[in-house]
Amino acid sequence: MSGLAALAAHLAYTAPEHRRGCTAGWEVDYRTNTTVRENSHSGHACPIGEGDKSACGHGDEYRALTVRIYCPKCGAATKLEAELPGTPMVYDTARLGMGIKPRRVGQVWIHQGPPPRLGILCDPPGDPQWYLVARHNALRLVAEDIVGVVEPATGPRGGAAYTVSYDLIELSPPAPGGRGTPVFQRHSRLDGRFFPNVTAAARWLAEHSPVPAEGGQAT
């Protein structure tokens, strides 16, 4: 569905918390190592081996990832552990589609997404996969900040153009104490509306997207 990649790149991240009164920065390190499961039934889940555990070709050896996030000043720390499907790639902010300084257009900010294709050595020229349009210039956005998403498209006459997705709603039922999955329910391409450039699309979104009430979500 349109815009979901842009939302996934910016929303629902959780930040570790310092102890009261601490404003220091975080130290972040990660480690990968090969480890072995205690036995073939020690929690390894593979669709291939649902009926026959021996059918799974992954074996009991796997790559483990450990991430440590800690504050040398206040002592707060978070440790994350996961199993890797393969060797992790090292990205930069341009490839992740987050962490890049946004560009202001009127009363909104355009957050640039990742390049057209995530190559191993280099990326081909061309428009990013999407541009997230938000009401604020913030490192951590929330659903109420999102105005819409601008995406490259082919216009009605076959030329380069852009479409927008907007009107953010919560689609799936939220977990207890949580929120539902955010999706866009309106897409300009369905109405045959295209834009000549990203700036024009962002300005249109700013004019046609309702501003959420204080402390609430747009309706």
ChimeraX attribute file (.defattr): number of C-alpha atoms within 10 A of each C-alpha:
attribute: neighborCount
match mode: 1-to-1
recipient: residues
	/A:1	8
	/A:2	19
	/A:3	23
	/A:4	14
	/A:5	16
	/A:6	24
	/A:7	22
	/A:8	12
	/A:9	16
	/A:10	21
	/A:11	16
	/A:12	15
	/A:13	11
	/A:14	7
	/A:15	8
	/A:16	13
	/A:17	14
	/A:18	18
	/A:19	13
	/A:20	8
	/A:21	7
	/A:22	13
	/A:23	12
	/A:24	11
	/A:25	11
	/A:26	17
	/A:27	11
	/A:28	13
	/A:29	11
	/A:30	12
	/A:31	10
	/A:32	16
	/A:33	11
	/A:34	11
	/A:35	12
	/A:36	12
	/A:37	13
	/A:38	10
	/A:39	11
	/A:40	15
	/A:41	10
	/A:42	9
	/A:43	9
	/A:44	15
	/A:45	12
	/A:46	13
	/A:47	10
	/A:48	13
	/A:49	14
	/A:50	11
	/A:51	10
	/A:52	9
	/A:53	16
	/A:54	12
	/A:55	13
	/A:56	17
	/A:57	10
	/A:58	13
	/A:59	14
	/A:60	15
	/A:61	13
	/A:62	16
	/A:63	16
	/A:64	18
	/A:65	17
	/A:66	14
	/A:67	15
	/A:68	15
	/A:69	16
	/A:70	20
	/A:71	20
	/A:72	12
	/A:73	13
	/A:74	14
	/A:75	10
	/A:76	16
	/A:77	17
	/A:78	13
	/A:79	12
	/A:80	10
	/A:81	13
	/A:82	11
	/A:83	15
	/A:84	14
	/A:85	10
	/A:86	9
	/A:87	10
	/A:88	10
	/A:89	7
	/A:90	7
	/A:91	10
	/A:92	12
	/A:93	13
	/A:94	14
	/A:95	18
	/A:96	16
	/A:97	22
	/A:98	20
	/A:99	17
	/A:100	16
	/A:101	14
	/A:102	20
	/A:103	14
	/A:104	17
	/A:105	15
	/A:106	11
	/A:107	12
	/A:108	21
	/A:109	24
	/A:110	24
	/A:111	24
	/A:112	25
	/A:113	27
	/A:114	23
	/A:115	20
	/A:116	16
	/A:117	15
	/A:118	13
	/A:119	10
	/A:120	9
	/A:121	5
	/A:122	9
	/A:123	13
	/A:124	10
	/A:125	9
	/A:126	10
	/A:127	16
	/A:128	18
	/A:129	18
	/A:130	25
	/A:131	25
	/A:132	27
	/A:133	31
	/A:134	26
	/A:135	19
	/A:136	19
	/A:137	17
	/A:138	14
	/A:139	11
	/A:140	15
	/A:141	17
	/A:142	15
	/A:143	19
	/A:144	18
	/A:145	21
	/A:146	25
	/A:147	29
	/A:148	27
	/A:149	29
	/A:150	33
	/A:151	21
	/A:152	22
	/A:153	16
	/A:154	13
	/A:155	17
	/A:156	12
	/A:157	7
	/A:158	8
	/A:159	9
	/A:160	14
	/A:161	19
	/A:162	21
	/A:163	25
	/A:164	30
	/A:165	24
	/A:166	22
	/A:167	18
	/A:168	22
	/A:169	17
	/A:170	14
	/A:171	13
	/A:172	11
	/A:173	10
	/A:174	11
	/A:175	9
	/A:176	6
	/A:177	5
	/A:178	8
	/A:179	13
	/A:180	12
	/A:181	17
	/A:182	18
	/A:183	20
	/A:184	21
	/A:185	14
	/A:186	16
	/A:187	19
	/A:188	15
	/A:189	17
	/A:190	10
	/A:191	8
	/A:192	10
	/A:193	15
	/A:194	21
	/A:195	21
	/A:196	14
	/A:197	14
	/A:198	23
	/A:199	16
	/A:200	15
	/A:201	22
	/A:202	28
	/A:203	15
	/A:204	13
	/A:205	22
	/A:206	21
	/A:207	11
	/A:208	12
	/A:209	16
	/A:210	13
	/A:211	17
	/A:212	12
	/A:213	10
	/A:214	8
	/A:215	7
	/A:216	10
	/A:217	16
	/A:218	18
	/A:219	11
